[in-house]
């Protein structure tokens, strides 16, 4: 049996945002996969990035985090779920992009092993759709609260089709985030 790592990269409706599916080896003991291998990532995606920081979060059902972005130190993110399930969203904030203001959403879970590559220039957020979710993000730049901003999760002009809109649990800052049209695009 071939035990070589592998990775399939599939463009979304915003081609720069990719769904990544690592090769998973499963048997009666459980499963094994390489959650990240620089050479395999570059070969599958054509993307060469240095990841400098890993972030991990645990959130309960109906927690919605985001939509966050950094201006001076924009972060590319490789997101995957270690436990549970989320609806993960990226919004294109690149003013010159033909997909500016558009969004893409993907279900990531510990069962489907999918990852989402979100390049620099996007706002990112997710909603937990299971009892809880442990999410790991690999970042291409360091977190800097001085340059972190958010746009409204429920901006009608963006029109994200979240799995639920009632009973959500948001941080006060996210609940009060401005609409996309009220912020100057930094990208």
HUURFEN-V970241 format. One record per residue. N is the residue number from 1. RES is the residue in one small letter. PSI is psi as a letter, one per 40 degrees, with the letter a starting at -180 (999 if undefined). OMEGA is omega in degrees with one decimal (999 if undefined). Layout:
n: (N/N)
res: (RES/RES)
psi: (PSI/PSI)
omega: (OMEGA/OMEGA)
This chain:
n: (1/2/3/4/5/6/7/8/9/10/11/12/13/14/15/16/17/18/19/20/21/22/23/24/25/26/27/28/29/30/31/32/33/34/35/36/37/38/39/40/41/42/43/44/45/46/47/48/49/50/51/52/53/54/55/56/57/58/59/60/61/62/63/64/65/66/67/68/69/70/71/72/73/74/75/76/77/78/79/80/81/82/83/84/85/86/87/88/89/90/91/92/93/94/95/96/97/98/99/100/101/102/103/104/105/106/107/108/109/110/111/112/113/114/115/116/117/118/119/120/121/122/123/124/125/126/127/128/129/130/131/132/133/134/135/136/137/138/139/140/141/142/143/144/145/146/147/148/149/150/151/152/153/154/155/156/157/158/159/160/161/162/163/164/165/166/167/168/169/170/171/172/173/174/175/176/177/178/179/180/181/182/183/184/185/186/187)
res: (x/x/x/x/x/x/x/x/x/x/x/x/x/x/x/x/x/x/x/x/x/x/x/x/x/x/x/x/x/x/x/x/x/x/x/x/x/x/x/x/x/x/x/x/x/x/x/x/x/x/x/x/x/x/x/x/x/x/x/x/x/x/x/x/x/x/x/x/x/x/x/x/x/x/x/x/x/x/x/x/x/x/x/x/x/x/x/x/x/x/x/x/x/x/x/x/x/x/x/x/x/x/x/x/x/x/x/x/x/x/x/x/x/x/x/x/x/x/x/x/x/x/x/x/x/x/x/x/x/x/x/x/x/x/x/x/x/x/x/x/x/x/x/x/x/x/x/x/x/x/x/x/x/x/x/x/x/x/x/x/x/x/x/x/x/x/x/x/x/x/x/x/x/x/x/x/x/x/x/x/x/x/x/x/x/x/x)
psi: (h/h/f/i/i/i/h/h/h/h/i/a/e/h/d/e/h/i/h/h/h/i/h/h/h/i/a/e/d/b/i/i/i/h/d/h/h/d/d/d/d/d/d/d/d/e/h/h/i/h/h/e/h/h/i/h/i/h/i/i/h/e/h/h/h/a/h/i/i/i/c/d/g/i/h/i/h/h/h/i/h/d/h/a/i/i/h/h/h/h/h/h/e/h/d/e/i/e/e/h/e/i/i/i/i/h/h/h/i/d/d/e/e/i/i/h/h/h/i/i/e/i/i/i/i/i/h/h/e/a/d/i/h/h/h/h/h/h/i/e/i/i/h/h/d/d/e/h/i/i/i/h/d/f/h/d/d/d/f/h/g/i/d/i/e/i/e/i/h/i/i/d/d/d/d/e/i/i/i/d/e/e/i/h/h/e/999)
omega: (179.2/-178.8/-179.4/176.7/178.3/-178.7/174.8/178.8/-179.6/176.7/174.7/177.1/168.1/-167.2/-179.9/176.3/-173.1/168.6/-179.6/178.5/179.5/175.9/-176.7/176.7/-177.6/172.3/-176.0/179.6/-175.4/-179.2/175.2/172.7/169.8/-179.2/172.7/173.5/-174.2/-178.3/-179.2/178.0/-179.6/-179.3/-176.5/-172.4/-172.4/-177.1/177.4/179.2/172.3/176.1/-172.4/-174.6/171.3/175.9/177.4/176.1/169.1/-179.9/-179.3/179.7/177.4/170.8/175.1/178.7/176.0/13.0/-171.3/173.0/174.7/-177.5/-173.5/179.8/-177.0/-176.0/163.6/-176.5/169.8/-170.0/168.9/-174.4/179.0/177.8/177.8/-175.1/176.2/166.5/-172.9/-172.7/172.6/178.2/-178.3/178.7/-179.1/-172.8/-177.6/-177.1/175.4/178.8/178.6/177.4/178.0/-178.0/171.8/179.2/-176.5/173.1/175.6/179.9/175.1/-179.8/-177.1/174.7/-179.1/172.8/176.9/173.6/178.4/-176.7/174.6/179.0/-179.7/166.7/-176.9/174.2/176.1/175.8/-180.0/-178.2/175.8/179.8/173.7/176.9/171.6/-174.0/176.9/178.4/169.6/-173.2/179.5/174.2/-176.4/175.5/177.0/-174.9/179.2/-177.2/178.6/179.9/179.4/169.0/-175.3/179.8/-175.4/178.6/-177.3/178.7/176.5/171.3/179.9/177.6/179.2/178.2/177.0/176.6/179.2/177.7/-179.3/177.7/-176.9/169.3/-178.3/179.7/179.2/179.7/-177.5/-176.6/-178.9/174.0/179.4/-178.0/-178.7/177.2/176.1/179.8/-179.4/-172.4/999)
